[in-house]
Amino acid sequence: MKILIIARPFVFHGGVEQATAGLVQALAEHGYDVHVLSPPGQRPMAGVARHVLPLPPLPSALRVLATAALARVVVSRGRWDVVQTHERTLRQDIYRAGEGCHRAYLESMGAPRRRSLFHRVVLGLERRVFATTPHIIAISRSGATEIAALYGVARDRLSVVYNGVDLERFHPRNRHVERRGARAEIGVAADAWTLLFVGSGFERKGLATAIDAFAALADRSSRLVVVGKGSTQPFRDRATRLGVDRRIAWLGPRPDIERWYAAADVVVLPSRYEPFGNVHLEALASGVPVVASAAAGGAEVIVDGGGGAVVDPRDAGAVATALGRLREKNPAELAAAARRAAEPFTFTAQVAGFQRVYRRITAATSDFS
């Protein structure tokens, strides 16, 4: 089966991009003829044909429109069994809603009713994608419910396929290999109870709430490590006002994120909007419990009180309480529970989910038996 996947280039610090990279590689390994169409910058992948979308430098709103228009031209010129897009484009069999709904995102962030040109363009494309694409794939049950409610997408057009995680790269054994060295690198004591926040887009990911909860902890020797891309100054200022700035390490985006899971005792991610969140699976696979947001699709893989906790993302007190409860539990039992929660979410399972949708596309002629 010849599949064209339309996606942005895969970069190490982007959860959406990393989820796409894992799926694309797994599809190729399962014998599919995989072609990727993306703007310049896509790295080579074994067994995957690359096609460059000739996108010039443009303002953000025009870039979104140009991506949709140019992708349509490329699609029309080729012969594909399945056209699958991970972007808001105009002609496809499948749309993977890896970013959820832009409309829901704006509402969750309290965005003003008067939209910028960029937001109006994205919302317009989103309405078209959900209205005209034959098959919509959400990455969580909550995401599917949201799409159905906001855009009236019928349930027979909606499927849920969870992301996969690399269970070898993200593994509890990393703690024995990397923990001491990673902590020493940033000046964190070997016995300091350490929280980890991972995410780009600090406001949406709830960094302010994480800092507030960290400041509420009674243990003044505890540490917070922040990994991700974004402007840190407003959050550094907040930490200074709360008197915890000297106990926070700001690392920026890191390609070796598995080392920082190994260095942590718990991950805290009180996202205000999160269709899924690869961090949830990566942390759990690494044996690290997660205090997650009830607004995150990734919370669906967490057993509250087992491998983590699920809380109101706007309630710093609830986050601090959840952190305290997890600290009282047996660390080895927590690590084992976290790992068990992640183990069903393989890339093979993700491919199987997509395979079920491919079977339903009348253009597909391959034998999936």
Secondary structure as UniProt FT lines:
FT   STRAND          2..6
FT   TURN            12..13
FT   HELIX           15..29
FT   TURN            30..31
FT   STRAND          33..38
FT   TURN            40..41
FT   TURN            46..47
FT   STRAND          48..52
FT   HELIX           60..77
FT   STRAND          82..85
FT   STRAND          94..96
FT   TURN            98..99
FT   HELIX           102..108
FT   TURN            109..110
FT   HELIX           117..132
FT   STRAND          135..138
FT   HELIX           141..151
FT   HELIX           155..157
FT   STRAND          158..160
FT   TURN            167..169
FT   TURN            172..173
FT   HELIX           174..185
FT   TURN            186..187
FT   TURN            190..191
FT   STRAND          194..198
FT   HELIX           202..205
FT   HELIX           207..216
FT   TURN            220..221
FT   STRAND          223..227
FT   HELIX           233..242
FT   HELIX           245..247
FT   STRAND          248..252
FT   HELIX           257..263
FT   STRAND          266..269
FT   HELIX           278..285
FT   TURN            286..287
FT   STRAND          290..293
FT   TURN            294..295
FT   HELIX           297..301
FT   TURN            305..307
FT   STRAND          308..311
FT   TURN            313..314
FT   HELIX           316..327
FT   HELIX           331..342
FT   TURN            343..344
FT   HELIX           347..360
FT   TURN            362..363
//
